[in-house]
Amino acid sequence: MSDDNSTAAPPDGKSPYRLLTGKDDHHFCQRVSEALEQGWRLYGSPAITFNGEYCVVAQAVIWKDAAH
């Protein structure tokens, strides 16, 4: 089964691997959720660190059709 939005390559010429990073807040969670809705898949565990001012989080994602 295929749909019209299915493509072998990631959208907008993006690499099949992305590392989303940002301040640990609602906006970061929304960015990850939007990536999942677009067809990206979580890759590995999230990471978190403190930069002296606030927590910074990271989550790797891979395109749904990327070889793994």
ZAPA-820753 format. One record per residue (C-alpha): residue number from 0; chain; x, y, z. Coordinates in steps of 0.02 Angstrom, whole numbers, padded with zeros to 5 digits, always signed. Example, Ala and Ser with C-alpha at 12.3 -4.5 7.8 and 13.67 -1.06 7.14 Angstrom:
// residues 2
<r num="0" cadena="A" east="+00615" north="-00225" up="+00390"/>
<r num="1" cadena="A" east="+00684" north="-00053" up="+00357"/>
//
This chain:
// residues 68
<r num="0" cadena="A" east="+00000" north="+00000" up="+00000"/>
<r num="1" cadena="A" east="+00065" north="+00173" up="-00041"/>
<r num="2" cadena="A" east="+00001" north="+00348" up="-00021"/>
<r num="3" cadena="A" east="+00031" north="+00503" up="-00124"/>
<r num="4" cadena="A" east="+00142" north="+00582" up="+00011"/>
<r num="5" cadena="A" east="+00264" north="+00435" up="+00016"/>
<r num="6" cadena="A" east="+00437" north="+00470" up="-00054"/>
<r num="7" cadena="A" east="+00600" north="+00376" up="-00045"/>
<r num="8" cadena="A" east="+00697" north="+00535" up="-00007"/>
<r num="9" cadena="A" east="+00670" north="+00650" up="+00142"/>
<r num="10" cadena="A" east="+00574" north="+00812" up="+00109"/>
<r num="11" cadena="A" east="+00657" north="+00977" up="+00065"/>
<r num="12" cadena="A" east="+00822" north="+00894" up="+00018"/>
<r num="13" cadena="A" east="+00861" north="+00853" up="+00199"/>
<r num="14" cadena="A" east="+00985" north="+00719" up="+00248"/>
<r num="15" cadena="A" east="+00905" north="+00551" up="+00297"/>
<r num="16" cadena="A" east="+00980" north="+00578" up="+00471"/>
<r num="17" cadena="A" east="+00941" north="+00729" up="+00578"/>
<r num="18" cadena="A" east="+00988" north="+00778" up="+00755"/>
<r num="19" cadena="A" east="+00855" north="+00889" up="+00831"/>
<r num="20" cadena="A" east="+00920" north="+00996" up="+00974"/>
<r num="21" cadena="A" east="+00853" north="+01134" up="+01082"/>
<r num="22" cadena="A" east="+00800" north="+01197" up="+01250"/>
<r num="23" cadena="A" east="+00702" north="+01067" up="+01350"/>
<r num="24" cadena="A" east="+00530" north="+01145" up="+01329"/>
<r num="25" cadena="A" east="+00362" north="+01124" up="+01243"/>
<r num="26" cadena="A" east="+00432" north="+01193" up="+01079"/>
<r num="27" cadena="A" east="+00564" north="+01056" up="+01068"/>
<r num="28" cadena="A" east="+00434" north="+00922" up="+01103"/>
<r num="29" cadena="A" east="+00325" north="+00996" up="+00967"/>
<r num="30" cadena="A" east="+00469" north="+00991" up="+00842"/>
<r num="31" cadena="A" east="+00498" north="+00806" up="+00878"/>
<r num="32" cadena="A" east="+00311" north="+00770" up="+00864"/>
<r num="33" cadena="A" east="+00302" north="+00862" up="+00697"/>
<r num="34" cadena="A" east="+00451" north="+00763" up="+00631"/>
<r num="35" cadena="A" east="+00364" north="+00601" up="+00677"/>
<r num="36" cadena="A" east="+00204" north="+00658" up="+00592"/>
<r num="37" cadena="A" east="+00304" north="+00696" up="+00433"/>
<r num="38" cadena="A" east="+00373" north="+00519" up="+00427"/>
<r num="39" cadena="A" east="+00536" north="+00530" up="+00526"/>
<r num="40" cadena="A" east="+00572" north="+00391" up="+00652"/>
<r num="41" cadena="A" east="+00660" north="+00405" up="+00819"/>
<r num="42" cadena="A" east="+00838" north="+00341" up="+00813"/>
<r num="43" cadena="A" east="+00922" north="+00300" up="+00977"/>
<r num="44" cadena="A" east="+00891" north="+00375" up="+01146"/>
<r num="45" cadena="A" east="+00870" north="+00559" up="+01184"/>
<r num="46" cadena="A" east="+01012" north="+00653" up="+01267"/>
<r num="47" cadena="A" east="+01008" north="+00796" up="+01391"/>
<r num="48" cadena="A" east="+01139" north="+00913" up="+01462"/>
<r num="49" cadena="A" east="+01143" north="+01073" up="+01564"/>
<r num="50" cadena="A" east="+01232" north="+01222" up="+01486"/>
<r num="51" cadena="A" east="+01242" north="+01323" up="+01648"/>
<r num="52" cadena="A" east="+01079" north="+01412" up="+01611"/>
<r num="53" cadena="A" east="+00952" north="+01282" up="+01553"/>
<r num="54" cadena="A" east="+00937" north="+01100" up="+01497"/>
<r num="55" cadena="A" east="+00975" north="+01063" up="+01315"/>
<r num="56" cadena="A" east="+00902" north="+00906" up="+01238"/>
<r num="57" cadena="A" east="+00941" north="+00809" up="+01079"/>
<r num="58" cadena="A" east="+00848" north="+00674" up="+00984"/>
<r num="59" cadena="A" east="+00909" north="+00590" up="+00825"/>
<r num="60" cadena="A" east="+00782" north="+00546" up="+00692"/>
<r num="61" cadena="A" east="+00799" north="+00452" up="+00527"/>
<r num="62" cadena="A" east="+00690" north="+00462" up="+00374"/>
<r num="63" cadena="A" east="+00560" north="+00323" up="+00364"/>
<r num="64" cadena="A" east="+00639" north="+00247" up="+00207"/>
<r num="65" cadena="A" east="+00820" north="+00261" up="+00265"/>
<r num="66" cadena="A" east="+00919" north="+00100" up="+00271"/>
<r num="67" cadena="A" east="+00975" north="+00053" up="+00445"/>
//
